[in-house]
C-alpha cells in the first residue's frame, strides 16, 4: 500500500483536487472530517473546548460552531495554540487508525488529505506529499468569497498557516490550481498515472 499526503493552503482548492483523486480511485483519509469527529458533543476534546471558549461556541444541537470558534482562534495565536493542543493528538491517532484499517484491507493507495500536514508530526511518515498551489491573490479572493470575510480577516487566516510558497518548496509534487478546472484535472490525471506506476 502506498500512502500519499495531500496538502495546501486555505482556499487553495485542496478539497477539489482531493475529490478528483477520489474519482480516480484513491482512498481518502480526510483530516477535516476526522477533526469533526473528535469534537463531537460529549467527547474529551469537545468538553475542553467548551470549558475554554464558553457555551457561545456551541450550536443549539450541541455541535461546535466552527465559524464562531474560527473567529476566536484566528484573532489570538495563544488560543489557536491551545485549540491545537486539545485537538491535534486525537486527530493524529484517528488518522493512523484509519490508515491501518485500509492497510489491513490491502487498499492500493491511500491519500491523507490534511491542510496542516507540514505543521504536524504527520509529515514524518507520509511521503510523497502533493501540494495544491494557487497564486496569493487568487487564494485571497477565493477565501473572501467563500467565507464572506473582508480582506483583513482573510489575510489573518492565510497568515495563520505555513505560507503556500514554503509548502510548494517542500513538496515532492505540486498541482497548480491557479487556472481552470480542466487544467487542474489534467495535472491530477498526469500525476495519478505517475504515482500509481511507481512500485
N, C-alpha and C positions, 0 to 999 in steps of 0.2 A: 504494500500500500504506500502511495506517495502522499505526503502531507505538504500542502502549499499554503502560504499565507497571502491574504488579500487585504490591503490597507489603502488609506488615502486620507485626505483632509475632509473636514466638514464641508458638505455641499460640493464635493469633487465629482460625484456621480458613482461612488463605490457601489451603492446598492443596485444601480442599473447594471453595472458590469458584473456584479455577483449573480444577478438573475440570468444574464447572458451565459455565464459559465454553467449555471444550474441546468439550463435548457440543453447544453451540450453534453451533460452527463456528470458533472462534478457533484459530489455530495457536500453540501454547505453546512458548516457549523457557524452559526450566526451569533457573534458575541453580544450583539444588541438584544437579541431575543433571550439569550442566556441572562443578561443583566436584568431584564424584566422579570424573569423567573425568580431570581434571588431576592427581589424586593417585593414579592407577593405579600399581601396582608398576613401578618402573624409570624412571618419568618424573622430570623435573627436580625438581618440587615434592615428589614422594614422597621423593626422596633427601635433600632439605634438611630435611624433617620428621623423618625417621629420624635424621639427624645431630644435630638439635637436641633432640628429645624422647626418643630412645633406642628400642631394639627393643621395649620394653614397650608401645608404641602400635601395634605391628604384629601382626595376627592370624596364625594358622597358615597361612592361604592367601596371605599376603603383603599383603593389603589393610590399609589404615589402620583401626585400631579407633577409629571416630568417637566412640563413647561415652567411652572412656578419654581420648582426646585432648581431648574436650569438657570433661571434668572438670578437666584441667590448665589449659586456657586460661581457663575461667570463674573459676578461682581466682587468676589472675595477669594483670592488664592488660598487662604488658610481653610476656608470652608470647603473648597474644592479638594484640597489635600485630605481633609477629614473624610469626605464622602468616598474618595478613592480608597482610603484606608479601610473603610467599612465594607465596601462592595467588591474590590478587586480580588482578594483571596478566594471568596466563594465562587466568583466568576471563573477564575483560572481553574479551580477544581472541577467545576461542571464542564468546562470545555475539554479538559483532559479526559474526563469520564466519557464524554460524548465521542471523542476521537477513539478511545479504547473500544467502545461498543461497535463502532464502524470497523475497526481493525479486526475484531472477532468475526464480523460478518464478511470479512475479506473485500471490503469496498476498495476498488482500484485507485481512486483519487479522492482525497478529502481536502476541501478548501476551508481554512479558518478565516472567516470574514471578521476583521477586528479593526476598528478605527484607531485604537491605541496600541497596535501591535509593537511598534518600536519603543514605546514608552513603558512597556511592561516585560516581565520575565518570559512571556510567550516567545519573544524574539530568539531565545536561546535554543529552542528545539524545533522551530518551524523554518524550513528552508526548502526551496527558494521563496522569496517574497515578491509579490506583484504590487506595485504602487499605481493607483489610479490618480492621474495628474490632470489638473486643469490650470489655465493661467490665472493669476491672482485676481484680476478684475472680474473675470467670469465667475470665479468662486464667490466673490463678494456679492455680485448681482444675484446669483442663484440663492445664496443664503438669505439675503434681504427679502427676496420674493417668496421663498419657501416658508420662512418663519415669521414674516411680517414684522421684521425689526428694522430699525434705522441703521445708517452706515456705522455709527459709533458702536452700537451694540453688536453688529455683525463682525466688525473688526476685533472687538474684545473676544468674541467666541473663537475666531480664527487664531488669534494670538495665544489662546489658552492651550493650543496643540503644538506639537513639533511642526515647524514650517514644512510645507509641501516640498519646497526645493531641497530641504535636507533629507526628507524621506526618499525623494527621487534619486539622490546621490547614493543612498544605501541599498536601493533595490536591485535585485537581480534582473527584474523585468519591469517595464513601465508601459502602461496603457494611457495614451494621451487622449483625454476626454474633452478637449477644447473645441472640437469640431462637431460634425453632425453625428447622429445616432448610427447612421450607416458606416461612417468612418471608424467609429468606436467598435462596432460589431465586427468589422473586417479585422481589426487588430486582435480582438478577442479570439476569433476563429483561428487566425495565424498562430497565436500564442498557445491555444489549446492543442493544436497539432504538434507544436514543438514540445510541450511539457508531457504530453501523453506518449510521445515517441521515445522518450528517454527511459531506458530500462532501469 
